[in-house]
Amino acid sequence: MLTKHEGISFEDQFIYLRGHAYINCNFRRCTLAFMGPPSLLKGCVFKSCNWRIEYDVLWGDPETRSALRQLIDLIDGAADAQSGRSGGDQAS
């Protein structure tokens, strides 16, 4: 079960993603730590955030590669949204 955070603004904080669901939250100048699933980011906005990734990509396990690709897509989407291009939601 994920700990739910909805409609919250975070600023200048270190945020652990694992075990949490962030829905319609705003992150400003935060460091977001991804240490693997489970986590949920839906409808969130990221501004000037840094990402810390500590994640094992396991040999012969395509799900670990898929989760990493989804995270990279989320990071790219956040950067695109900040520069005026479209972004997206992400579940891990």
C-alpha positions as CSV (number, residue, x, y, z in Angstrom):
1,M,0.0,0.0,0.0
2,L,1.3,3.5,-0.9
3,T,1.1,6.5,1.4
4,K,-1.0,9.0,-0.5
5,H,-0.1,12.7,-0.8
6,E,-2.7,14.8,-2.9
7,G,-2.6,18.4,-3.9
8,I,0.4,19.3,-1.8
9,S,3.2,21.7,-2.7
10,F,6.7,20.7,-1.8
11,E,9.6,23.2,-1.9
12,D,13.3,22.7,-1.2
13,Q,12.8,19.2,0.2
14,F,14.3,15.8,-0.2
15,I,11.5,13.5,-1.3
16,Y,11.5,9.7,-1.3
17,L,9.3,8.3,-4.0
18,R,9.3,4.6,-3.0
19,G,6.2,3.6,-1.1
20,H,4.4,6.9,-1.9
21,A,1.7,8.1,-4.2
22,Y,1.9,11.8,-5.2
23,I,-1.2,13.0,-7.0
24,N,-1.6,16.5,-8.3
25,C,1.4,17.7,-6.3
26,N,3.8,20.5,-7.0
27,F,7.5,20.1,-6.5
28,R,9.8,23.1,-6.6
29,R,13.6,22.9,-6.2
30,C,13.2,19.4,-4.6
31,T,15.5,16.4,-4.9
32,L,13.4,13.4,-5.7
33,A,14.9,10.0,-4.8
34,F,13.9,7.0,-6.9
35,M,15.0,3.7,-5.3
36,G,12.6,1.5,-7.3
37,P,8.9,0.7,-7.4
38,P,6.4,0.9,-6.0
39,S,5.6,4.6,-6.4
40,L,3.1,6.7,-8.2
41,L,3.4,10.2,-9.7
42,K,0.2,11.5,-11.3
43,G,-0.7,15.0,-12.5
44,C,2.4,16.4,-10.7
45,V,4.4,19.5,-11.7
46,F,8.2,19.6,-11.3
47,K,10.1,22.9,-11.4
48,S,13.9,23.0,-11.0
49,C,14.0,19.6,-9.4
50,N,17.0,17.2,-9.2
51,W,16.6,13.5,-9.4
52,R,18.6,10.9,-7.4
53,I,18.4,7.4,-8.8
54,E,19.5,4.4,-6.8
55,Y,18.1,1.4,-8.7
56,D,19.3,-2.1,-9.6
57,V,18.7,-3.1,-13.2
58,L,18.6,-6.8,-13.0
59,W,20.0,-9.1,-15.6
60,G,17.2,-11.0,-17.3
61,D,14.4,-8.9,-15.7
62,P,12.8,-6.7,-18.4
63,E,10.5,-5.1,-15.7
64,T,13.5,-3.4,-14.1
65,R,14.6,-1.9,-17.4
66,S,11.0,-0.8,-18.1
67,A,10.7,0.9,-14.8
68,L,13.9,2.8,-15.4
69,R,12.7,3.9,-18.9
70,Q,9.4,5.1,-17.4
71,L,11.4,7.2,-14.9
72,I,13.6,8.7,-17.6
73,D,10.5,9.5,-19.6
74,L,9.0,11.3,-16.6
75,I,12.2,13.3,-16.1
76,D,12.2,14.3,-19.7
77,G,8.6,15.2,-19.6
78,A,9.1,17.4,-16.5
79,A,12.0,19.2,-18.3
80,D,9.8,19.6,-21.4
81,A,6.9,21.0,-19.4
82,Q,9.1,23.5,-17.7
83,S,10.4,24.7,-21.1
84,G,6.8,24.9,-22.5
85,R,6.5,21.5,-24.1
86,S,4.0,18.8,-23.0
87,G,4.7,16.4,-20.1
88,G,3.0,13.3,-18.6
89,D,2.1,11.2,-15.6
90,Q,4.0,8.2,-14.3
91,A,3.5,5.1,-12.2
92,S,6.3,2.9,-11.2
